[in-house]
Amino acid sequence: MSPQLLVTNHRALWERATRHPFLDGVRTGQLPAQAFRRWLVQDYHFVSGLLRAQAHMLAASPRTDQKTLAGGLVTLVDELDWFEGHARRLGLSLDVPVHPTCREYVEFLTGLCQKAYAAQITALWACERAYLDAWSGAVPGAEPYREFVEHWTHPAFATYVVDLEACARRALEGASPAEAQEAEQAFRRVAELEAGFWEMTWEGGGT
């Protein structure tokens, strides 16, 4: 089983994870401002949680994957700064409760430290690949959202996703049948949580 085969075998689930009216609104410029603000604040909390989860993955990773995961951690720290800057510019407080949907996603990722490494790295790759696919569908993005589309479709981010896929492929190649099944379950759960996150940001978007 390869990472790409997971996308192919679960195409309908992947479509729900990477296609949503929120992203259509980013592309057309018709996204309600409140939906965007909700997304920005909750995605900040998500990235903060992902940083902690990825630190655990780095500790569990084989030598071949350490540079990719460590580089990703540095990027996540920079991304938190980036979110904080946008929040200040928009007058948004980041000191708000984490939405249950966001909390559920973060708890799933942090809980993966109890799973085999194949499940951990497959989930991380799926998380980042979902974002690349989702924002690529919003290209070029209307103002004022274009900067965000460019951020998650930048060639450097696409290269990072490719590198994560290589890490996941190596892990899956060496996985036992039980570990491969666990990794596939992790992939499916990420796709479900991605779809739920878009829906969460869209709730009450017209207010």
C-alpha positions in Angstrom: 0.0 0.0 0.0 1.3 3.5 -0.9 0.1 6.8 0.4 -1.3 7.8 -3.1 -3.2 4.5 -3.1 -5.0 5.6 0.0 -6.3 8.7 -1.8 -7.4 6.6 -4.7 -9.1 4.0 -2.6 -11.0 6.6 -0.6 -11.7 9.1 -3.3 -15.1 10.2 -2.1 -13.9 10.7 1.5 -10.9 12.7 0.2 -13.2 14.9 -1.9 -15.2 15.8 1.2 -11.9 16.7 2.9 -10.6 18.9 0.2 -13.7 20.5 -1.4 -16.1 22.7 0.5 -18.2 25.9 0.0 -15.6 27.6 2.3 -12.9 27.0 -0.3 -15.3 28.0 -3.1 -15.9 31.3 -1.3 -12.1 31.8 -1.0 -11.8 31.4 -4.8 -14.7 33.6 -5.7 -14.3 36.2 -3.0 -17.8 35.5 -1.7 -16.6 33.9 1.6 -18.4 35.6 4.5 -15.9 37.5 6.6 -17.1 35.8 9.8 -16.4 32.4 8.4 -12.9 33.4 7.5 -12.2 34.9 10.9 -13.5 31.8 12.6 -11.2 29.7 10.4 -8.2 31.8 11.1 -8.6 31.7 14.9 -9.3 27.9 15.0 -6.6 27.1 12.6 -4.1 28.9 14.8 -5.1 26.6 17.6 -4.9 23.6 15.3 -1.3 24.5 14.2 -0.3 24.9 17.9 -1.6 21.4 18.6 0.0 20.0 15.4 3.3 21.4 16.6 3.1 19.3 19.8 2.0 16.2 17.9 4.7 16.5 15.3 7.4 16.9 18.1 6.3 13.4 19.3 6.5 12.1 15.8 10.0 13.4 15.4 11.0 11.6 18.6 9.7 8.3 17.1 11.0 8.8 13.6 13.8 6.9 11.9 17.0 8.7 11.0 15.9 9.0 7.4 12.8 11.1 8.3 14.3 13.4 10.9 15.3 16.3 8.7 11.9 16.4 7.1 10.0 16.4 10.4 12.4 18.8 12.1 12.1 21.2 9.2 8.4 21.0 9.4 8.5 21.9 13.1 10.4 25.0 12.4 7.9 26.0 9.7 5.0 25.4 12.2 6.7 27.8 14.6 7.0 30.4 11.9 3.4 29.8 10.9 2.2 30.6 14.4 4.0 33.9 14.1 2.3 34.4 10.7 -1.2 33.7 12.2 -0.5 36.1 15.1 0.4 38.9 12.7 -2.8 38.4 10.7 -4.8 38.3 13.9 -3.3 41.6 15.0 -4.0 43.2 11.6 -7.6 42.1 11.7 -8.1 42.9 15.3 -8.9 39.3 16.3 -8.3 37.8 19.7 -6.6 34.4 19.6 -7.4 33.9 23.3 -10.8 32.2 22.6 -12.0 28.7 23.4 -10.9 26.0 21.1 -13.9 24.7 19.1 -14.8 21.1 19.9 -14.1 20.1 16.3 -10.6 21.6 16.4 -10.0 20.0 19.8 -11.1 16.6 18.5 -8.6 16.9 15.6 -5.7 17.9 17.8 -6.5 15.2 20.4 -6.5 12.6 17.6 -3.1 13.7 16.3 -1.5 13.9 19.7 -3.0 10.5 20.6 -1.2 9.0 17.7 2.0 8.8 19.8 0.4 5.6 21.1 0.3 4.1 17.6 2.9 2.7 15.4 5.1 5.2 13.5 3.5 4.2 10.2 0.1 5.5 11.4 1.7 8.7 12.8 3.6 9.6 9.6 0.7 8.6 7.3 -1.7 10.9 9.3 0.8 13.8 9.2 1.2 13.4 5.4 -2.6 13.2 4.9 -3.1 16.3 7.0 -0.6 18.4 4.9 -1.6 16.8 1.6 -5.3 17.6 2.3 -4.3 21.3 2.9 -2.3 21.4 -0.3 -5.2 19.9 -2.3 -7.8 22.0 -0.7 -6.1 25.3 -1.2 -5.0 24.4 -4.7 -8.7 24.1 -5.6 -9.1 27.7 -4.5 -6.4 29.1 -6.8 -5.8 31.9 -7.5 -8.0 33.1 -4.7 -9.9 36.4 -4.6 -8.8 39.3 -2.5 -8.5 39.5 0.5 -7.8 35.7 0.6 -5.2 35.4 -2.1 -2.2 35.6 0.3 -3.6 32.5 2.2 -4.0 30.6 -1.1 -0.5 31.4 -2.1 0.8 30.4 1.3 -0.5 26.9 1.1 0.2 26.3 -2.6 3.7 27.7 -2.5 6.3 25.4 -4.2 8.1 25.0 -0.9 5.0 23.7 0.8 4.3 21.3 -2.1 7.9 20.0 -1.8 7.4 19.4 1.9 4.3 17.4 1.2 6.2 15.3 -1.4 8.9 14.7 1.3 6.3 13.6 3.8 4.9 11.2 1.2 8.3 9.6 0.8 8.5 9.2 4.6 5.0 7.6 4.7 5.8 5.3 1.8 9.0 4.0 3.5 7.0 3.4 6.7 4.2 1.6 4.9 6.6 -0.6 3.0 8.1 -1.8 6.3 4.8 -2.1 8.1 3.2 -5.3 9.3 -0.4 -6.0 8.0 -1.7 -4.8 11.4 0.3 -1.6 11.2 -0.7 -0.9 7.6 -4.4 -1.3 8.6 -3.8 1.1 11.5 -2.2 3.6 9.1 -5.2 3.3 6.7 -7.5 4.0 9.6 -5.5 7.0 10.5 -5.7 8.3 7.0 -9.5 7.9 7.0 -9.8 9.7 10.3 -7.7 12.6 9.1 -9.9 13.0 6.0 -13.0 12.9 8.2 -11.6 15.5 10.6 -10.5 17.8 7.7 -14.0 17.7 6.3 -15.4 18.5 9.8 -13.0 21.4 10.2 -14.2 23.1 7.0 -17.8 22.6 8.1 -17.0 24.0 11.5 -15.6 27.2 10.0 -18.7 27.5 7.7 -21.2 27.3 10.6 -23.0 30.6 10.9 -20.8 32.0 8.2 -23.5 34.5 7.1 -23.6 36.2 10.5 
